[in-house]
Amino acid sequence: MAKIVVDFQLSHGEEKITEGNIVIVNIYPSKANLHEQVKKLIADQFNCSAAIIAIKQIKMNA
């Protein structure tokens, strides 16, 4: 398990974009689909579709 910091965007339409960052602790970076894991966790937290989430950067913390 690892702690990561994720910078992301939520696109709510052509003109509405929300940017933010989130710290996720319970994630397994050794899995091949890290971006998909992160998108699902953010979507669950914000109660939205993972399709509207764009991951800008993922930073690992030791």
FENNORDA-V79559 format. One record per residue. N is the residue number from 1. RES is the residue in one small letter. NEAR is the number of other C-alpha atoms within 10 Angstrom. Layout:
BEGIN
[[N	RES	NEAR] [N	RES	NEAR]]
END
This chain:
BEGIN
[[1	m	9] [2	a	13] [3	k	16] [4	i	19] [5	v	15] [6	v	21] [7	d	15] [8	f	20] [9	q	16] [10	l	21] [11	s	15] [12	h	12] [13	g	8] [14	e	6] [15	e	6] [16	k	8] [17	i	12] [18	t	10] [19	e	13] [20	g	10] [21	n	15] [22	i	13] [23	v	14] [24	i	15] [25	v	12] [26	n	11] [27	i	15] [28	y	15] [29	p	16] [30	s	9] [31	k	9] [32	a	9] [33	n	10] [34	l	14] [35	h	16] [36	e	12] [37	q	16] [38	v	23] [39	k	20] [40	k	18] [41	l	16] [42	i	22] [43	a	17] [44	d	12] [45	q	9] [46	f	11] [47	n	10] [48	c	14] [49	s	13] [50	a	18] [51	a	11] [52	i	14] [53	i	21] [54	a	15] [55	i	17] [56	k	12] [57	q	11] [58	i	17] [59	k	11] [60	m	12] [61	n	10] [62	a	6]]
END
